[in-house]
Structures are given as C-alpha cells and as structure tokens.
Amino acid sequence: MVTANQLVSGRYRIKSLIGSGGMANVYKAYDEESQRIVALKVLKDEHRGDMEFVRRFEREAQAVLMLSHENIVRSYDVGEDDGVSYIVLEYVEGKTLKEIIKEEGPLSPKTAVNYACQVLDALSHAHERGIIHRDVKPQNVIITPRGKAKLTDFGIARDAAATTRTFAGTNVIGSVHYISPEQARGDNATAGSDIYSCAIMLYEMLTGSVPFSGDNSVAVALKHLQEEIIPPIQVNSKIPRALSDVVVKAAAKNINMRYFTARQMKADLQRSLREPHGKFARIASPRQEHKKSTSIGIGNIALMVMVVLGLFATMFFIARAMRDDENVSNGEYVVPTLVGKQVSEAETLAKLRGFALEVLEYRGSEEFEEGQIIFQMPIVGTKGNEGDVIQVVVSSGSDYETVPNLVGLSVQDAIAQMQDVDLNLGTIEYGKSSLPDGQIFRQEPVAETDTFAGDVVDIWVSGTPGGNSEMPSLVAKPMLLDEAIAALQEAKFARIWVHPETPDTLCTEDTVLRQSPSANVTVPSAVTVELWVCRTDLGPYCSDIVFNIDVTDTEKPVIVTAKIAEGVEMVLYETTLPVGLQQPVSFTAYLRTGGEYECTVYVGGEEYRRTTARFALR
C-alpha cells in the first residue's frame, strides 16, 4: 500500500492522493531526481493478483510511452517497486472537463469546439500510431487554467490490430454513457469508436447532459445500440445548425456514416463556426417504418466492399438465373441492379420488379455523374417481398476540390490559384517568419487536403498589414543594386533581401538578375522583395559564424542574413538541417565593407535569434 511521504523506487516521494479509479490510484509526487512534481499512477492493491487488470495496466504503460503530443498527458517512466506497478505521468494543474460541465452547464459553441478539436488532435496522434483510446469521456480530459485540453487515462487503450471484445454480458469496458454501439455490441473498437465517444462528449458540452441515460448500464448500452440521438440543436437552440449536424454525423449508429478520421471531424467542427447554417455535414436518416430498411453509410471503403460483393453476387445470380425466373422466384422478388442508373430509370425498374425506391442521401462522387445511383441496399440479387424498399445513394457530382499549396505565394497569387479550383479566401492574419513579407507561410486547410467546392482557405502572411504598391521592373533594363534599392524604397517597399549569385554565364557585377515579386504586379508594400544580384566578388571582409540549433519534428531550412542598410539584408548563408538537438552551423561569411553587423538567424520560416558579428580583413 502506498502512503504519504513514501519513497517509491528511491526516487518518487508521495505527497497526496489526487484521484482514484476502478483500476488505479493517482498520487501527486515529487521526483527527487529531476526535481519536479509528477503524477504517480499506481495499480490498486486488490488488483495485483488479477492478471486482467495487470495486463490492462501494462497496456496503458505501453500506450502512453508511444505517444508524445501537447494534448496528451505525457509519460515519463514506468516501473515496479516491491510488487507495486506504477506509471509516472506529467502532473497537470486544472479541472476535468466533466467538472467544468457540472459547474458551468452548457458551454458556448466556440468553447466546446475548441476543447473537442484539441481532443481530436490527441486522438489523431494516437490513431496514427495504432492506438485506440476506447474510453474517451470528459472525466478523462483535463483542462488547464490556460484552456489547454489534455487527454489522459489510456487504461483500456489497445493496439488497433487487437481483437479483444469490449462488451460481455453486463460487464462494459469503458464508460457506458460514452460507449460506441460497436463496443456495446461486443465488436472491436476502432478509430471510429473514439470519434463516436468524442461526439457524445461534445453533445454533453453543448447541452449539459448526455444523450442517453437509464436505470443501469445495460439499459444505457442498449440505447446506444437502438436509438438515434436527438439532434443537440433541439435541446439547445443556441447551437449552430451546422455544429449540430457534425455531432449527429459523428454519433451515427453505423460506423461508415461517421467521420473516417479525427482530422475530418475537426475540420468540419471548425467549418461549422465559419458557416453556422451550412449543410456540409448533414446526413439523411433512414426511414424507420420499413422493417427491412437498413441504415447504411457510404464512404470509399464501403463502396469498395460493395463493388466486390456485387461481383460475387453477379456471378452467383447469373448462374441461378439459368434455373429460376428472372423476376420472381418462389413468390419472392429479386432486387435488380440500380447502381449507375439515373434515379428516374431506377424508380421505373424497381417498380416493375415489385419494389419501392427511397433516396437515402445525395453524396459527392468522382466516379458517377450527377443523378446516378452510386450505392444500393439491399444488393443486387437479394430476395424480397413485394413493396419492400430499396435504399439508394445518389451522386451529386464532384463536390470535392484539392487545396493547392499556397505557402510561399503572395496573397494575389494565392487568390488566383484558389479561384482555379473553386475555393475562396478566408481570413488573413499577419506574422513574422523567414519568408519574405507578403508571402504566405501557413495555410489551413493544408495543401493536398480534400475539401468542398466553395469552401474557404485561411492564410497567414509574413509581415504586417499595410498599403499596396506596384513592383518596379528591375531586370528588363538591368539595374545595379543601389539603383534597384532606391527604386524599391521610392515605391514604399521597406524590406529587401539580397541574394549574391554567381551565374554560369558572364554578368555585370552588382546587376539584378532576378526579382520577386515579378515586375508590374500590385502587392502589399509590406512584402519582402528578394533580389538575386550578380556577385563574383563577395568582398574581402569576413567573419566566422558558429552556433547550434535544436531542430525538432522535421528538417528545417536555416537562413542567416546581415543588415547592410536600413530595410536591406544580405543573405549570408542558406541550408537545411535534419532533426536533432544542438545541430551545428558553421560558415565563413564575406562582405565588401568591414565593421559590426546585425545578423538574423531564421529557422523553419521564423526568426530564431539576432546577434552581432564583426567583419574584418584577413
């Protein structure tokens, strides 16, 4: 048993009990080695001999060690001391999301979406590493005083390839109020299960209550299996229609009707605040009065599966048709092929075969033309009774566009590219980066994302907002560098970068070889103008520059400049560094005049540091 002031593994000094769950106790502790406060999660004494609980505890340890994300409570260590298994976790000050909901009631749509998006970021990180949380609920989300959401308690998390069932008799693994239908049914939990649970959690944030309640856990689980949620907008009229639609879609009974990834759900949540009356997330509910009607979802995976099933069904029923009547067999009616047909044609054919037709929803498709049926249920060859309903999904044409890469472009060029693919410019924000002023250094959604035609793309532009100026022509009639700088400053451009370049062909020293932006285009005067100048002689004054850089996540470009005049920087060095701590940068820079110069280091598009370097003769 763990007690106050106990020293665990000669390192972790127990301070106090801060939480208790079904499997473990959580203590506030002091790590005497690293000299920081941590959370020590300790398996309860009564479970030490229960191998199922021990395995679950070990799974959590394995899961959290695989994960490193700002929205997931970090794991520092795992171990065992005198038979006591423990996990050392980041100690997070704050309240659980459940406590916040109880104290404040329904949260504002903006706040709820903010928390949900952070949880979805955490889930996306876990899912991409094959980890399914399986117990997403507000009790497992800690909100810091600064509004950062931290997902915790991976106690029943499992590798996505695992086959353990999650519902047996009356024993539900995971919290029943947030459990997905497939988990309640005993099927494997998937990323879609976490998305469902996140949707239920968001429902509670928006309405102040969970959608299903009952006298016992089995009653609640059955409601998750059998009942559709009441759209949250019907509970709280202040919720935007589009946001309500996102919740309903993410909480669909059929997993194929939900979002396929956490990133997709996050994108629609953000869009719902920009387009509160949009219909982009709306799905049709299947009619319940037909006993044989089946609620279906449609996505790329479902379509592929149906194509394969269709091929087998076609071969089977062609063979059977040699023995049975084409339309009726022993008083039963055979479902015809409707996929690929226009709705009017399909209605006629279905009626001739004794069936009714129901359009379940319209959905974008790259393969089928507008008005053509892209999916049917039941599938071709299925036997039915006269009057049974065939549900279909109809193509609305291609609704999707691929977001172009706008990073490095001017606002004007970005607008032109977006117009080419029927997208619109969203918000513009300005900030500092290593890219020249006026160029886009960030965009949302990112490049290559599939989005809806007519959607918006938000951009972040290097520099500060200001007036516009027309770029002078500096290359057509070759200008010397000093002349070019004067022309640019006269046109109100206040930031100029000069790249010395030695071309393969002969050039006149100090003439401008290239310019960006191009001549005669109107751009924000805050843009950084880049000039490539003929320089066969860099100068006799030099300085040895040495420093180290921490490069995290991905390799990053590094640019070093020297201020040679007000608003003018000479590029001294450019490279790309791989990921690693204390990456060395060492080079000798040359200038034509000596003295002390202010040098700026840009890493990954942002200013990293400023320093002073002395250039002298050697």
C-alpha positions in Angstrom: 0.0 0.0 0.0 1.3 3.4 -0.9 1.3 6.0 1.9 2.1 9.7 2.2 5.8 10.6 2.2 6.7 7.1 1.0 9.7 7.0 -1.4 8.9 4.8 -4.5 11.9 3.3 -6.3 14.2 5.5 -4.3 13.1 8.5 -6.4 9.4 9.4 -6.2 8.2 11.0 -2.9 4.5 10.6 -2.4 2.7 13.8 -1.5 -1.0 13.1 -1.6 -3.8 11.1 -3.2 -5.3 13.2 -6.0 -7.6 10.7 -7.8 -8.9 7.2 -7.8 -10.4 5.0 -10.5 -11.5 1.4 -10.8 -8.1 0.2 -11.6 -5.6 2.6 -10.0 -4.9 5.4 -7.6 -3.2 8.5 -8.7 -0.8 10.4 -6.4 0.9 13.7 -6.5 4.6 13.0 -6.1 7.9 14.8 -6.2 10.6 13.4 -8.5 13.8 13.9 -6.4 16.0 13.1 -9.4 14.5 15.6 -11.9 13.2 17.9 -9.1 9.7 18.2 -10.5 6.2 17.4 -9.4 4.7 14.4 -11.2 1.6 12.2 -11.1 2.2 8.6 -10.0 -0.4 6.2 -11.2 -0.3 3.0 -9.0 -2.2 -0.2 -9.6 -4.6 -0.8 -6.7 -3.6 -3.5 -4.2 -6.7 -5.6 -4.8 -5.9 -5.9 -8.5 -2.2 -7.0 -8.2 -3.2 -10.7 -8.4 -5.8 -10.2 -11.2 -3.9 -10.8 -14.4 -6.6 -9.0 -16.5 -6.1 -5.8 -14.5 -2.3 -6.2 -14.6 -2.4 -6.6 -18.4 -4.6 -3.5 -18.7 -2.2 -1.6 -16.6 0.7 -2.8 -18.7 -1.2 -1.8 -21.9 -1.6 1.7 -20.6 2.1 1.9 -19.8 3.0 0.7 -23.3 0.4 3.0 -25.0 1.5 6.3 -23.2 5.1 5.6 -23.9 4.4 5.5 -27.6 2.6 8.9 -27.5 4.1 12.4 -27.4 1.6 15.2 -28.0 0.8 18.5 -26.4 -2.8 17.4 -25.9 -1.9 14.1 -24.3 -0.7 13.8 -20.7 2.9 12.8 -21.1 4.5 9.7 -19.6 8.0 10.0 -18.1 8.6 6.5 -16.7 7.1 3.1 -15.8 8.3 0.7 -13.2 7.7 -1.6 -10.2 8.7 -1.3 -6.6 8.2 -4.2 -4.2 5.4 -5.6 -6.3 3.7 -2.2 -6.9 3.3 -1.4 -10.6 3.3 2.3 -11.4 3.4 4.8 -14.3 5.0 8.3 -13.9 2.9 10.9 -15.7 3.0 14.6 -16.3 1.3 16.5 -13.4 -1.3 18.7 -14.9 -3.0 21.5 -12.9 -6.6 22.1 -13.8 -10.1 20.6 -13.7 -11.6 17.7 -15.6 -13.9 18.6 -18.4 -16.7 16.8 -16.5 -16.2 19.1 -13.6 -16.3 22.2 -15.8 -19.6 21.0 -17.4 -21.1 20.4 -14.0 -20.1 23.8 -12.8 -20.9 25.9 -15.9 -23.6 23.9 -17.6 -23.8 24.0 -21.4 -20.6 25.5 -22.8 -20.6 28.1 -25.6 -20.3 26.5 -29.1 -16.9 28.2 -29.5 -15.5 26.9 -26.2 -17.0 23.4 -26.8 -15.5 23.2 -30.3 -12.1 24.4 -29.0 -12.0 21.6 -26.4 -13.3 19.0 -28.9 -10.7 20.0 -31.5 -7.9 19.6 -29.0 -9.1 16.1 -28.0 -9.4 15.2 -31.7 -5.8 16.3 -32.2 -4.8 14.0 -29.4 -6.9 11.1 -30.9 -5.4 11.7 -34.3 -1.9 11.4 -32.9 -2.8 8.2 -31.1 -4.7 6.7 -34.1 -1.9 7.3 -36.5 0.3 5.2 -34.1 -2.2 2.4 -34.0 -3.6 3.2 -30.5 -7.3 3.3 -29.9 -8.2 5.0 -26.6 -11.6 3.2 -26.1 -12.7 5.3 -23.1 -13.0 8.9 -24.3 -15.1 10.8 -21.8 -15.0 14.2 -20.1 -13.6 12.6 -16.9 -10.5 11.7 -18.9 -9.9 15.3 -20.3 -8.1 17.8 -18.1 -8.5 21.5 -18.9 -5.6 23.6 -17.7 -6.1 27.2 -16.4 -5.0 28.4 -19.8 -7.5 26.3 -21.6 -5.3 23.5 -22.9 -7.1 20.2 -23.1 -5.1 17.1 -22.0 -6.4 13.6 -22.8 -5.4 11.1 -20.2 -6.2 7.5 -18.9 -5.2 5.1 -21.6 -6.0 2.3 -19.2 -8.1 0.3 -21.7 -6.3 1.6 -24.8 -5.3 -1.1 -27.2 -3.4 -1.5 -30.4 -5.7 -1.1 -33.4 -4.9 -4.7 -34.5 -6.0 -6.2 -31.2 -9.1 -8.4 -31.2 -10.3 -8.1 -27.6 -14.1 -7.7 -27.3 -15.5 -4.9 -25.2 -18.9 -6.0 -24.1 -19.7 -9.3 -22.5 -22.9 -9.8 -20.6 -23.2 -6.9 -18.2 -19.5 -6.0 -18.0 -18.8 -3.0 -20.0 -15.2 -1.9 -20.5 -15.3 1.9 -20.9 -17.9 4.3 -19.6 -21.3 3.3 -20.8 -22.7 6.8 -21.3 -20.0 7.4 -24.0 -19.6 3.9 -25.4 -19.9 3.3 -29.1 -22.6 0.9 -30.5 -20.0 -1.5 -31.8 -18.3 -1.6 -28.4 -21.7 -2.2 -26.7 -22.3 -4.9 -29.3 -19.1 -6.7 -28.4 -17.2 -5.8 -31.6 -13.7 -4.5 -31.9 -13.2 -0.8 -31.1 -11.7 1.3 -33.9 -10.8 4.9 -34.5 -14.5 5.4 -35.4 -15.4 4.3 -31.8 -13.3 7.0 -30.3 -14.9 9.5 -32.7 -18.3 8.4 -31.6 -17.4 8.8 -27.9 -15.9 12.3 -28.7 -19.2 13.2 -30.3 -21.2 12.2 -27.2 -18.7 14.2 -25.1 -19.3 17.2 -27.4 -23.0 16.7 -27.1 -22.7 16.9 -23.3 -20.6 20.1 -23.6 -23.2 21.7 -25.8 -26.4 20.6 -24.0 -25.2 20.0 -20.4 -26.3 16.3 -20.5 -25.5 13.1 -22.2 -28.0 11.9 -24.9 -28.8 8.5 -23.3 -29.5 7.6 -19.6 -31.1 4.6 -17.9 -31.6 2.7 -14.7 -28.5 0.6 -15.3 -25.5 0.3 -17.6 -27.2 -2.4 -19.8 -30.2 -0.1 -20.4 -27.9 2.8 -21.5 -25.8 0.5 -23.7 -29.0 -0.7 -25.4 -30.0 2.9 -26.2 -26.6 3.4 -27.9 -27.4 0.3 -30.0 -31.0 1.1 -30.8 -31.8 4.8 -30.5 -30.7 7.8 -32.6 -29.5 10.8 -30.6 -31.8 13.8 -30.5 -30.0 16.5 -32.5 -28.4 18.8 -30.0 -30.0 21.9 -31.6 -33.4 20.5 -30.5 -32.1 20.5 -26.9 -30.2 23.9 -27.1 -31.5 26.2 -29.8 -28.3 28.4 -29.4 -26.2 25.7 -31.1 -25.5 26.4 -34.8 -27.3 24.1 -37.2 -24.0 23.0 -38.8 -22.4 22.2 -35.5 -25.5 20.1 -34.5 -25.1 18.3 -37.9 -21.5 17.5 -37.2 -22.4 15.9 -33.8 -25.1 13.8 -35.3 -22.9 12.6 -38.1 -20.0 11.7 -35.7 -22.5 9.9 -33.5 -24.1 7.8 -36.3 -25.0 4.3 -35.3 -23.4 2.9 -38.5 -19.6 3.5 -38.2 -19.4 4.0 -42.0 -21.7 7.1 -41.7 -19.3 8.7 -39.2 -16.1 10.6 -40.0 -13.3 8.3 -41.0 -10.6 10.2 -39.2 -10.4 12.6 -36.2 -8.9 15.1 -38.6 -12.0 15.1 -40.7 -14.3 15.7 -37.8 -12.0 18.6 -36.6 -12.1 20.2 -40.0 -15.9 20.1 -40.0 -16.1 21.5 -36.4 -14.0 24.4 -37.4 -16.1 24.9 -40.5 -19.3 24.8 -38.6 -18.3 28.0 -36.7 -17.5 29.8 -40.0 -20.6 28.5 -41.8 -23.2 28.1 -39.0 -26.0 27.5 -41.5 -24.0 25.3 -43.8 -25.3 21.8 -44.9 -21.9 20.2 -45.5 -22.3 17.7 -42.6 -25.9 16.9 -42.9 -26.9 13.3 -43.4 -30.3 11.8 -44.1 -31.8 9.4 -41.6 -33.2 6.2 -42.9 -37.0 5.7 -42.6 -37.8 3.6 -39.6 -41.2 2.4 -40.7 -39.9 -0.3 -43.1 -38.8 -3.4 -41.3 -36.4 -4.3 -43.9 -34.9 -0.9 -44.4 -31.2 -0.8 -43.4 -29.4 2.2 -42.2 -26.2 2.5 -44.2 -23.2 4.7 -44.5 -21.3 5.4 -47.6 -17.6 6.1 -48.0 -14.8 4.9 -50.1 -14.3 1.8 -48.1 -18.0 0.9 -48.2 -18.1 1.4 -51.9 -15.1 -0.8 -52.5 -16.6 -3.5 -50.4 -19.9 -3.3 -52.3 -18.1 -3.5 -55.6 -16.5 -6.8 -54.5 -19.8 -8.1 -53.1 -21.5 -7.0 -56.3 -19.1 -9.0 -58.5 -19.7 -12.2 -56.4 -23.4 -11.6 -56.4 -23.5 -11.0 -60.1 -21.7 -14.3 -60.8 -23.9 -16.2 -58.4 -27.2 -14.8 -59.7 -26.3 -15.2 -63.3 -25.8 -18.9 -62.6 -29.0 -19.1 -60.6 -31.0 -17.2 -63.3 -30.5 -20.3 -65.5 -32.7 -22.2 -63.1 -35.1 -19.6 -61.7 -37.3 -16.9 -63.2 -35.6 -13.6 -63.7 -38.0 -11.5 -61.7 -39.8 -13.8 -59.2 -38.6 -17.0 -57.5 -41.0 -19.0 -55.4 -43.1 -15.9 -54.8 -40.1 -13.8 -53.8 -38.9 -10.7 -55.7 -35.3 -10.3 -56.8 -33.5 -7.0 -56.3 -32.3 -5.6 -59.7 -29.1 -3.7 -60.4 -29.6 0.0 -59.9 -26.1 1.3 -59.5 -25.1 3.5 -62.4 -28.7 4.3 -63.4 -30.4 7.7 -63.2 -32.9 8.0 -60.4 -35.9 8.1 -62.8 -34.8 5.0 -64.6 -34.1 3.2 -61.3 -37.6 4.1 -60.0 -39.2 2.6 -63.0 -37.1 -0.6 -62.9 -37.7 -1.0 -59.1 -41.5 -0.6 -59.6 -41.5 -3.2 -62.4 -39.8 -5.6 -60.1 -42.2 -5.0 -57.3 -40.1 -2.7 -55.1 -40.3 0.9 -53.9 -37.3 3.2 -54.1 -36.0 5.5 -51.4 -33.2 8.1 -51.9 -31.3 7.9 -48.7 -28.9 10.8 -49.4 -27.1 12.7 -52.1 -23.3 12.4 -52.0 -20.3 13.8 -54.0 -18.7 11.3 -56.3 -15.7 11.4 -58.7 -16.8 8.2 -60.4 -20.5 8.7 -61.0 -22.2 11.6 -62.8 -24.8 13.8 -61.1 -28.1 11.9 -60.6 -26.6 8.4 -61.0 -27.0 5.9 -58.2 -23.7 5.1 -56.6 -24.9 2.6 -53.9 -27.9 0.4 -53.2 -29.1 -1.7 -50.3 -30.1 -4.5 -50.5 -27.5 -5.5 -53.0 -28.4 -7.0 -56.4 -29.8 -10.5 -56.4 -31.2 -10.3 -52.8 -34.7 -11.8 -52.5 -37.5 -9.8 -51.0 -41.2 -9.3 -50.8 -43.4 -7.1 -53.0 -43.4 -3.5 -51.7 -40.0 -3.8 -50.0 -37.9 -0.7 -50.1 -34.5 -0.4 -51.9 -32.5 2.4 -50.4 -30.0 4.2 -52.7 -27.4 6.9 -52.5 -27.3 9.3 -55.5 -24.4 11.2 -56.9 -24.4 14.9 -56.5 -21.4 15.2 -58.8 -17.9 16.0 -57.7 -18.2 18.1 -54.5 -14.5 17.9 -53.6 -11.6 20.1 -54.5 -7.9 19.6 -53.6 -6.5 22.5 -51.7 -3.4 23.9 -53.5 -0.1 24.7 -51.8 -0.2 28.4 -51.1 2.9 28.6 -48.9 5.4 30.9 -50.5 2.8 32.7 -52.7 1.7 36.2 -52.4 -1.9 36.9 -51.5 -2.7 37.9 -55.1 -1.2 34.7 -56.5 -3.0 32.6 -53.8 -6.3 34.1 -54.8 -5.7 33.3 -58.4 -4.9 29.6 -57.6 -7.9 29.2 -55.3 -10.2 30.6 -58.0 -8.9 28.0 -60.4 -10.2 25.2 -58.1 -13.4 27.0 -56.9 -12.2 27.8 -53.4 -12.4 31.1 -51.6 -10.0 33.2 -49.5 -10.9 33.1 -45.8 -9.2 35.1 -43.0 -5.8 36.7 -43.4 -3.5 37.0 -40.5 0.0 38.5 -40.4 3.0 37.3 -38.5 6.8 37.1 -38.6 8.6 34.4 -40.5 11.7 33.8 -42.5 9.7 34.1 -45.7 9.7 37.5 -47.3 7.0 39.8 -46.2 3.8 39.4 -48.2 4.4 35.7 -48.8 2.1 33.1 -47.2 3.9 31.0 -44.6 0.9 28.9 -43.3 -2.5 27.9 -44.5 -5.5 26.0 -43.2 -6.5 23.5 -44.5 -3.1 22.4 -45.5 -2.1 21.6 -49.1 -3.5 18.4 -50.7 -6.5 18.3 -48.3 -9.7 17.3 -50.0 -12.4 19.9 -49.2 -15.7 21.1 -50.6 -16.1 23.3 -53.6 -16.8 26.9 -52.4 -15.0 26.3 -49.0 -12.5 28.9 -47.7 -8.8 28.7 -47.0 -7.3 30.8 -44.2 -3.8 32.1 -44.7 -1.0 33.6 -42.6 1.1 36.2 -44.3 4.6 37.2 -43.4 4.9 40.8 -42.3 2.3 43.3 -41.2 -0.8 44.7 -43.0 -0.3 47.8 -44.9 -0.9 49.6 -48.2 -0.2 48.2 -51.7 2.5 49.2 -54.2 3.3 48.3 -57.8 6.5 46.4 -58.2 9.0 48.2 -60.4 10.8 46.4 -63.2 14.4 45.8 -62.1 15.5 43.2 -64.6 14.2 44.1 -68.1 16.5 47.1 -68.2 19.3 45.8 -65.9 19.7 47.9 -62.8 22.6 48.0 -60.4 21.8 47.0 -56.8 22.0 50.6 -55.5 19.6 51.8 -58.2 17.2 48.9 -57.5 17.1 49.6 -53.8 16.4 53.3 -54.4 13.6 52.4 -56.8 12.0 50.0 -54.3 12.2 52.4 -51.5 10.6 55.1 -53.6 7.8 52.6 -54.3 7.4 52.3 -50.5 8.9 48.8 -50.1 10.6 48.7 -46.8 12.1 45.2 -46.6 14.6 43.9 -49.2 16.7 40.7 -49.2 19.7 40.5 -51.4 21.0 37.1 -52.6 24.5 37.2 -54.0 24.7 34.8 -57.0 27.4 33.8 -59.4 25.7 32.6 -62.6 27.2 30.2 -65.2 27.2 33.0 -67.8 29.0 36.3 -67.7 27.2 39.1 -65.9 27.9 42.7 -64.9 28.9 42.9 -61.3 26.1 44.1 -59.0 23.3 43.9 -61.6 20.0 42.5 -60.6 19.5 39.1 -62.3 16.0 38.2 -60.8 13.4 39.7 -58.7 10.4 38.5 -56.6 7.6 39.6 -56.8 7.6 40.0 -60.5 7.6 43.4 -62.2 4.4 45.4 -62.6 2.3 43.4 -60.1 0.5 45.1 -57.3 1.4 43.6 -53.9 1.3 44.7 -50.2 4.0 47.2 -49.6 4.9 45.2 -46.5 6.1 42.3 -48.7 9.8 41.3 -48.6 11.3 41.9 -52.0 14.0 39.5 -52.9 16.8 40.3 -55.4 19.3 38.0 -56.9 22.4 40.0 -57.7 25.5 39.2 -59.8 28.4 38.8 -57.3 31.6 37.2 -58.4 33.5 39.0 -55.6 31.8 38.7 -52.2 34.3 41.0 -50.6 37.5 41.0 -48.5 35.9 41.3 -45.1 35.0 38.1 -43.4 33.6 36.7 -40.1 33.5 33.1 -38.8 30.0 32.4 -37.6 29.3 29.4 -35.4 26.2 28.4 -33.5 24.0 25.4 -32.6 20.3 24.9 -33.3 17.7 22.5 -31.9 15.7 21.1 -34.8 12.5 19.2 -33.7 9.7 17.4 -35.6 11.0 17.7 -39.2 14.1 19.0 -41.0 14.0 22.8 -41.3 15.6 25.4 -43.6 18.1 27.8 -42.0 18.8 31.3 -43.4 21.3 33.8 -42.0 21.3 37.5 -43.0 23.2 40.6 -42.3 21.7 44.1 -42.2 23.7 46.2 -44.7 21.4 49.2 -44.8 18.0 50.3 -43.3 15.5 47.8 -44.5 18.1 45.8 -46.5 19.5 42.4 -45.6 22.2 40.5 -47.4 21.8 36.7 -47.3 25.0 35.2 -46.0 24.1 31.5 -45.7 21.3 29.1 -46.6 20.9 25.4 -45.7 18.5 22.7 -44.5 19.2 20.9 -41.2 17.9 17.4 -40.2 16.1 16.7 -36.9 18.4 16.7 -33.9 19.4 18.6 -30.8 22.3 21.1 -31.0 22.8 20.8 -34.7 26.0 22.7 -35.5 26.1 25.6 -38.1 29.5 26.8 -39.1 30.5 29.0 -42.0 32.6 32.0 -43.1 30.6 35.0 -44.3 32.0 37.7 -46.6 31.0 41.4 -47.1 32.5 44.3 -49.0 32.8 46.6 -46.0 34.1 45.8 -42.5 32.7 46.5 -39.1 29.9 45.2 -36.9 26.7 44.0 -38.5 23.4 42.9 -37.0 22.8 39.3 -38.1 19.5 37.4 -38.0 19.0 33.6 -38.0 15.7 32.3 -39.4 14.8 28.6 -38.7 11.8 26.9 -40.3 10.4 30.2 -41.5 10.6 32.1 -38.2 13.1 34.4 -36.6 15.3 32.2 -34.3 17.8 34.8 -32.9 19.6 38.0 -33.6 23.3 38.6 -32.9 26.2 40.8 -33.8 29.1 39.8 -36.0 32.3 41.7 -36.7 33.7 41.6 -40.3 37.4 42.2 -40.6 40.2 41.9 -43.2 42.4 38.8 -43.0 
